[in-house]
Amino acid sequence: MPCAPGAGNLPLVGNLAEETDLETILVPIACLLLLGGFFIAIIHPILTRKHAWVRPTNKARSTIELTEQKEQLYSSLRELSFDHSLGKISDADFETLRIDLEAQALTTLKQLDGLEAGPADADLDAQIVADLRSVQVESPEEGAAPAAANFCPACGTARQRSHKFCAHCGSAFATVS
């Protein structure tokens, strides 16, 4: 049954008009959402990493430079050892260069330690001595064993006075009279 031309097309034209109206609304919305997603993906790292844009202070810059210098010296020492093992460098030259590189590395490490040591670290030895003095140590009685008797002579593990054998290594303790 053939349809008359134009008779069956009218409802189809109405649906096409509704779809066109819907497309004119959804396509720009989808484009705006996609553009917003790209914008967020680009801006988010910039906003969350504020410290990445700040220049390091003199101390931080010196620490970075000394750390890089230390890594370069370590790399040079490894390369020197490798070249010596291949026979590219004589024993005398190897020793001379190794000593020079190790001295430079030691100087760099001392400088790096000096930068990293804060005011709290400067008095660390005095603090340790004060802490040791503040700890109450039992005063040995006359004829008693020295304080070292509180530790196992074989492995150094702390012991209690009632123990006759070390709980860690099993060695016998000398009797204290």
Buried (B, 14 or more C-beta within 10 A) or exposed (E): EEEEEEEEEEEEEEEEEEEEEEEEEEEEEEEEEEEEEEEEEEEEEEEEEEEEEEEEEEEEEBBEBBEEBBEBBEEBBEEBEEBBEEEEBEEEEBEEBBEEBEEBBEEBBEBBEEBEEEEEEEEEEEEEEEEEEEEEEEEEEEEEBEEEBEBBEEEEEEBEEEEEEBEEEEEEBEEEE
